[in-house]
Amino acid sequence: MKIGYLGPEGTFTHAAVEAIFPHIRNVPYHTIPQCMDAVRDGEVELAVVPLENALEGSVNLTIDYLIHECNLPIVGEIIAPIEQHLLVHPSQLDDWMHVERIYSHSHAIAQCHKFLHRHLKHATYEYVTSTSAAAKYVSEHPEEKIAAIGNRLAAKQYGLAIAKENIHDYDYNHTRFIVLHRERDLLPVTDKEDGFKTTLMVMLPKDQAGALHQVLSAFAWRKLNLTKIESRPAKTGLGNYFFIIDIDQKMDDVLIPGAIAELEALGCTVQILGSYPYYTVKKTSLV
Amino acid sequence: MKIGYLGPEGTFTHAAVEAIFPHIRNVPYHTIPQCMDAVRDGEVELAVVPLENALEGSVNLTIDYLIHECNLPIVGEIIAPIEQHLLVHPSQLDDWMHVERIYSHSHAIAQCHKFLHRHLKHATYEYVTSTSAAAKYVSEHPEEKIAAIGNRLAAKQYGLAIAKENIHDYDYNHTRFIVLHRERDLLPVTDKEDGFKTTLMVMLPKDQAGALHQVLSAFAWRKLNLTKIESRPAKTGLGNYFFIIDIDQKMDDVLIPGAIAELEALGCTVQILGSYPYYTVKKTSLV
């Protein structure tokens, strides 16, 4: 069995995969669509891609590609803390406060604003496509006065030293990753899950005032608790949306099917994107 | 009076500003935050920035900066069609089918996928920060076999020829731009508006199942029609959101204040982001 993930090696997606599936071979893919296509085409059995970050919001490309291009069931979710460290070439470890340029993804740089402002105010920023690409660049240029912002796995992967640990501004930053499979199969995870979720896509009937209120009523009177509702453009015109709704329980025989039947009777299109266990990565277990 | 907009010159934001405020001096800004700061700091009286595209969804940076960093009232909205053209240096007009590289914003290239696949399959893509930056690059490199994808204004601004008109895949693509002002003032627009909207930010009370359903009930039983509801992370932890809600009418003395009072009684935090006229740009009026 193989798991594809959004690479390159040393990304937060890679760290999440290693934490939850330590014994399964994993393969990096260059983009989210390539990673999802690899499951559809049978190159790998599972794919792990980011879905939502607590600070930046949803990864629209993941949601849009899942709905419009590559319809794979969600079979699991991984919630992982985002801990950013300042990484330098080992030869520069004692001199980290004099680095002149800092490489990272724009989100990672934004997440460490306070530390950078306080300790490295003179440094300039170079935005690259991922935190691990930044770590790779720093490892390949030991003569330059530069640092990367990234995770512990990237430091290990590219032989960098951690000059300063946990330099992110907010302690509660997490990212949700979804696990996709070609069929609605059980996950090969031995540890106990932290809970279950069911995710639906709901398209409202056209031009009907109050339709979303009716949709939520179908869940509310059944006491089905929604942990998330998010709109995305349906790509059929400005003002046409579909909704992604997360229910905090496993698919059952009565309540969720009853709500779906009611929504369909109201003229909605409903699709079950998955009913799956979720796993929370503890702060220390991120390799 | 001066209007700041998300530049550089020749962007779709620039075209929207020229269509609705033809007689007011306009000033390009490099980023959305810089454009909004310029209004707050009094450099310009108004700012126009993109809020939402029919294909790509919301411009998160605009919403987040407005809520978390720079609280300015919305005083107007411009809805403009997005028409993409293939632009080349005039010396290459007869030879456009042999261009080897195409420059544009990644969204613009994605929006013309079918045309590019059919007519320029051999060409490679170079992603730049805006359609007008692409047009500028093409104008400065007349000897290279390259083209840009952008609007009519960018062609005019940088002296390029339109090799192929309307190469976008979907005819209904529009972008919504908001007009910001330091105070809740009337807009200096003489033409008649196409309608009015009121936009609210609603933060739900913590850990209360069904709270969003209650919020929507407050609007539904008053027959206040919502044209949009969107969630964004509150930046206080995974699963904490605020909602942006658009109501398709002007602020009144009874219904909307009544709904807001009810929401506050439920423990919600409500902020009126603006109550404003909206203007639709016709396809032909985009300079």
Interface residues (C-beta under 8 A of the other chain):
Chain A: E52 N53 A54 L55 E56 G57 N60 I79 Y170 Y172 H174 R176 A209 G210 L212 H213 L216 S217 F219 A220 K223 N225 L226 T227 K228 I229 E230 S231 R232 P233 K235 T236 G237 L238 G239 N240 Y241
Chain B: E52 N53 A54 L55 E56 G57 N60 I79 Y170 Y172 H174 R176 A209 G210 L212 H213 L216 S217 F219 A220 K223 N225 L226 T227 K228 I229 E230 S231 R232 P233 K235 T236 G237 L238 G239 N240 Y241
